[in-house]
Amino acid sequence: MKSIAIAFKNLQRKKIRSFLTVGGVGVAVAVLVSLMGFDEGYQRGLRSDIDKMGFQVLITAKGCPYEAATLMLKGGGGLRYMDQEVYSKIINDPRVAAITPQLVHTVYDPDKNNGQGGLALYMGIHRSFLDLKPWIKFKSGNWFSQDDAEEVIMGYEAAEFEQRSIGDKIFIPGIEKILTVAGIFERTGTQDDGLIFLPLVTAQNIFGLPDQLTGIGIKLKEISQIAGFEEDLYDEPGIQVISMAEVRGTIFNLISSAKVMTNSIAIIAIFVAVIGVVNTILMSVFERTKEIGVMKAIGASRFDIFRIIWIETTLICVWGGIMGNLFAIIAARLVEHMLRGILPYAPSGHLVVITGGLLLSSFMGAIIMGLVAGIYPALRASSMRPIEAIRRGE
């Protein structure tokens, strides 16, 4: 305890320098925690988004399969169209447990975003949509009255943004069509919350796309049948079969590649922080050369000096670890907001997930960093000879 008290008082002598060094360690720890929290949050969100799509296989028109899957995850338009005849061929396949056709279309709405304009997303769906997503419940209202009814069901966020309720009218700009709100879904935490759903037939008629689809979602009876199912559809003209498991694996591989770079940044930040800590403690040792010489002259052992300097270094890193964890927790939502503005696709949910285990690991890492960084300055101080140290410090 006496050594800790001495070390603490030594750090207080140069408060600004000690604080800046602690801040450097804190920034490094905060960067590390934020990057690892982002990796955890992104993977959780992506896995959740893919699982909540409700299907294992996605069929779209030919193009980039991963771009198509990303657009479907985002609930966005821009997808190519394919003939509904493909759906008619697949629906009777005995390997299919559930299947649903979709037609996604975007409409520019000049009144969105407080008059600044924006895209409204519409999706034509069949009742089988609910078979693939049984967790979707109605907040109010119900399903369409007919398969070609001029009605809409609004996602939770779309209804909140538009301030719509059952029976209200929806005007589609440019189409000159007015539809009635028949239902509003409960919040799902997915891209579905921001969509406006129409009966598939109605969407095809309104948008002038008869017998056209943008996607077909399929859930197979046995997940092991995906390879054979894809092979059987390989020669079907104009379509591509996308396994959502492959999409998830590919995106995770890309994340892993990016993770190497981000971890390198974190390691560099920690290395710089360690150099800063070593430099601060060495400067402190040189400034107290005479004092250390006197301490050794009156009976302090090499281990006593080593322990004091080592504790000083560890204290700096412990405070830095605490500060870094607090920085990361406080700034998590700000970092998340910035990432959503940068990333081409950001899954739903929190992008930066900071767990107790992550905070504990980073704190223990800071302690280890202090123990390692303190070895050289402590050895340097403990190896001083009393007489030479006193003379050098005069």
N, C-alpha and C positions, 0 to 999 in steps of 0.2 A: 504493500500500500504506500510505503514511504517513497519508493521509486516512482510510482504512478503520480504522486503529488508533485515530486520534483520535475518529472517530465511535463506535467500539465503547466506548471509555472514557467518552465523554459519556453513553451510554445506561446504563452501569453506575453512574453517580452516583445515579440514582433507580431503583433496581432494582425496587421494588414497582410503581411507576407504569409502567415499561417492560414488566414482566411482564404486568400487567393489560391493557395495550394490545395486546401480542402475543396474549394470550388472547382478546381481542375479535375480532381478525383470524382467529384459529384457529377460533373458533366459527362465524364467517361462512363460512369456507372449508369447514368440516365440514358445515354445513347444505347448501351448494351441492353438494358431492360426494355427500352422502347422497341428496338429491332427484334428482340426475341418475342416480345409481346405481340408485335405485328405478325410475325411468322405464325404464332399460335392462333391469333384471331382470324387471319386470312384463311388458314386451312380449315378452321371450324366453320366459318361462314360459307366457304365454297362447298364444303361437304354437306352442310345443311341445305344450301340452295339446290344442289344437284339431287339430294334425296327428296326434297319437297317438290321437285318437278313431277314426281310420281311415276316416272317410267324409266326403264333401263335402256331402251333403244329409241333413237330419234331418226326419223326418215325425213330428209329435206331434198330440195332440188340440188343438182350437182354444183359444186363450188368448193370453197375452203371449208372442210368439216368443222374445224375448231372455231372459225369465225361464225359459222352458223350456230354452233352450240352456245357460243358466247352471246350472240344476239338473242337466242331463245332464253338464256339465263337472265339477261337484262330486260326481257319482255319487249325488246325493240323491234322496229320494222327494218326494212332494207333487205329482207330475205327474198330469194327468188321463188317463183311459183312453180308448182307441178300439178299435173292432172289428178283429179279426184279418183280417176280410174285405178290408180295405184292402191288407194285405200280399199276400194271394192275387191281387189285381188287378195289383199292381205287379211281382211277381216275374218275370213273363214279358215285361216291357217290353224290347225289343231294345236300348235305350240303357243298360240297367243292366249294369254289369260285376260288381258284387257287392252283396248285400243281406242284412241280418240283422235279425230282430225282437228286441225287448227288452221285458222287464217288470220294472220297478224297484219294489220294495216295502220299506217300513221297518217294523221291529218293535221295540217298546220292550223293552229287556232290563234288568231291575232289577239284574242282577249286574255290568253293565259299569262301568268307571271305579271299581274297588274298592268296589263295592256302592252307589255313588251313582246308578247308573242311566244309561242312554243309549240311543241308537238304533242298531240293527244294520241294515245295508243289504244287502238280498238282490236279486240280479238273475237273472231267468230268461233263458237264452240258448239259441240254436240253434248247431249246429256251424259254421254260416256265420260266426259271431263270429270264429273264427280266420282265416277268409279275408280279413276286413277288417283284422285285426291280426296279420299274419304274424310280427311281431317278438316276440310273446308266446310264451315257452317255459315248459316245465314244470320246476320245481325238483325235484319228485318226483311220482310217481303218473302218472295219465293221464286221458284224457277219460272221460265218463260211460259206464257199461257199456251203458245203454239210453237211449232218448229220454225215457222216463218213470221212470227210476231214481230212487230216493229217496237221492240222493247229492249232495254238494256239491264244488265246487272252490274253494279259498280263495285270495284274493289274498295276496301276500307279507306285507304288514303285518298283515292280519287273522289270518293263521296265527301270526305272531310274537306278536301281542297275546294271542290265545287259547291259545297254546302247544299247537297242534294238529299232528298228523302223520298220515300215511296210515293209514286204518283206524279213527281216532278217531271218536267219536260227537258230533254237534252237536244240541243241544236247542233248538228254537224256542219261546221263551216265549209263552204265550197261544194257540199253535196246537196245543200238545201233540203235537209231531211230532219224531221223532228221525231224523236223517239221518247218513249215513256219509261221511267225507272220502275222496274218490276221487283228488284231486290237489291240488297247491299250485303256483301260478304263481311264476315268478321275478319279482324286483322290476322294475317298469316305470317307476317315477317318476311315475305318473299316478294318477288317482282309482281305477283298477282295483285298486291294491294294497290298498285298504281294504274291498273288496267280497267278498261270499260269493256264488258263482255256483251256480245250480241249472239242471237241464234246464228249458226253457221250459214244457213240458207239466206237469212236476212243480210248478213255481211257480204256474201257473194253478190247479192242483187244490188245492194246499195253502192258498193265500191266498183261495180262493173267487172267482177271477176267470176263469172259463172263456171262452176265445176273446177275451181282452182283452190289449192291449199298451199300453205307455207311449211307445214310440218305435220307429222303423224307421230304421236307418242305411243309407245308400245311397252307393255309389261308382259314378259314371258312366264309360262308356268314353271319353267326350270331355268335358272340363270346360266346353267351349263350349256344351254341350247343356243346361246347367242352366236357363237362362231358358225354353226351350221345354218342358222337363220340368215346371217349376213351373206354367207356364201350363196345361198339360194336366190338372193335378191341382187347378186352382183351384176348379172347380165340385164337387169331391168333398166331400160334406157331413161336417162334424164334424172335419176335419183341417186342418192348416196345414203348409206346406212351408218349411223354414228352410235357407237356404244358409249354410254355416259360414263362407264367405268374407265374406258380408255381416255376419254376427255379429261376426267378427273386426274388420272395418272399422268397424262401429258402436262397438264397445268401444274401439278405438284412437282414434276421434274423441272419445269421452267422456274418454279418458285425456288427449288433447291439450288439451281444454278445461280439465281439472283441472291440467294442466301449466302453463298460463298463470298460474293462481293460485299454484301452488307456486314457480314461477320468480319471481313478484313478491315472494314472501316472502324468497327468497334474495337478490334485488336489494336489498330494504330492509335485510336484515341486512348486506350488503356496504356499503351506503351509510352505515349507522350506524357500521360499523367504520372506514370512511374518515374520517368526521368525528372519531371517537375518535383516530385516528392524527394527523390535522392538529392537533387540540387539544393532544395530548401534545407534539408537536414545537414548536408555537408557544409553549407554556408553557416549554419548555426554552430556546427562543431568548430569550424575555423575561427569564428568570432569568440568562442568560449575556450580557446586553447589554453590560456593561462588558468582559467577556472578549473578545467579538467586536470591540468597539472597539479594544482593545489589539492584537489580532491584525492588524487592518487598519492600525493605526498603525505597526506594526513591519514592514510590507511584504506582508501577505497580500492577495491580489487579491480582487475581487468573485467571480471564478470559484472561487477556493479556498474561500471561505466557502460559496458556493452548493453546491459539491461535497460538503463535509462534512455539511451539513444534509440534502442529498438522499440521501447514503449512509445516514445515520441512519434516515431514513424507510423506505428500501428494506430495510435490515436488519430492521426491525420486521416488515415485511410478509413477508419471506423466512422468518423464524422462525415467523411466524403461519401461513404456507402449509404449512410442514413439520408444525407442530403440528396444524393442521386436517386434513391428510391422515391423520395418525396417529390422531386422534380418530375420523375416519370409518371407518377400517379396523377399529379396536378395537370400535367401537360398532355395526358393520354388523349383526351377528347379533341384538343387542338391539333395534335399530330394526326389523329384520325380524319379530321375535317380537311387537313391539307392533303392527305393521301387520297381521299375521295376525289379531290379536284385534279389530281395528277394521273391516277391510274385509269386505264381505259375501261376496266371492269372491276368494280368493287362489290363483293358479296354483301348480302344483308347482315344485320347484326353488327356488333362492335368489331372494328378492324384491329384494334389494339387491345388485347386481353392480358392484363397483368394479374397473375395468380399469386397466392401466398408463397407457393413453392418457388416461383421465379424471384420474388423479392428476397426470400431467405437465401437462395443460391447466390444472388448478386451480392448480398451483404457478406456472406461467407467468403466470396471471391475477393471482396474488398479487404477483408482481414488478411487473407493469404497474400494479397498484393502488398499490404503493409509489412508483413513479416519478411517477404522476399526483398522488398525495396530497402528495408532497414539493415540488412546484413552488412553491406559494404560500409555505410557511414558508421555503424556501430563498431565494426572491426577497426576502422581507421581511428576512431576515438579511443578505443580500449588499448590500442597498440602504442599510444603515445608514451614516451618516457617522461616522468615527472619534471626533471630538471630542464630538459630541452623544451618541454611544453611551456614551462613558466617563463623561460628566457624568450621563446618565440612570441609569447603573448604580451611581452612588455612593450 
